[in-house]
Amino acid sequence: MAIEIKPIPVLRGKAATRFVEEADRNAREKRGSIDFTKQAAKMRAILKRSKLHQE
């Protein structure tokens, strides 16, 4: 017996417009991004001590 393949849901109308607007806003705000500044500074300090860091 075969399993029915379900179609992928597609947003249309107001829902699609709202989704695109939200995605654009989130991309502009870089919402959910992670700042690795502190970790990068620690990494540079370790590399500098190991004489592998090149500036």
C-alpha positions in Angstrom: 0.0 0.0 0.0 1.4 3.4 -1.0 1.6 6.4 1.4 -0.1 9.5 0.0 2.4 12.4 -0.6 1.0 15.5 1.0 1.5 18.8 -0.8 3.6 21.5 0.7 1.4 24.3 2.2 1.7 27.6 0.3 0.9 31.0 1.9 -1.3 33.2 -0.1 -2.9 36.6 0.2 -2.5 38.5 3.5 -0.7 35.7 5.2 2.0 35.6 2.5 2.4 39.4 2.6 2.7 39.4 6.4 5.2 36.5 6.3 7.5 38.4 3.8 7.2 41.6 5.8 8.2 39.8 9.0 11.1 38.0 7.3 12.4 41.3 5.9 12.1 43.1 9.2 13.9 40.3 11.0 16.7 40.3 8.5 17.1 44.1 8.9 17.2 43.8 12.7 19.5 40.8 12.6 17.1 39.3 15.1 18.4 36.1 16.6 22.0 36.7 15.5 24.8 35.7 17.9 27.7 38.1 18.9 31.0 36.2 19.1 33.1 39.2 19.9 34.1 38.0 23.4 34.9 34.5 22.1 37.0 35.9 19.2 39.0 38.0 21.7 39.7 34.9 23.8 40.7 33.0 20.7 43.1 35.7 19.6 44.7 35.7 23.1 45.2 32.0 22.9 46.7 32.1 19.4 49.0 35.0 20.4 50.4 33.0 23.3 50.9 30.0 21.0 52.7 32.2 18.5 50.2 31.2 15.7 48.5 34.6 15.5 49.5 36.7 12.6 48.5 40.4 12.4 
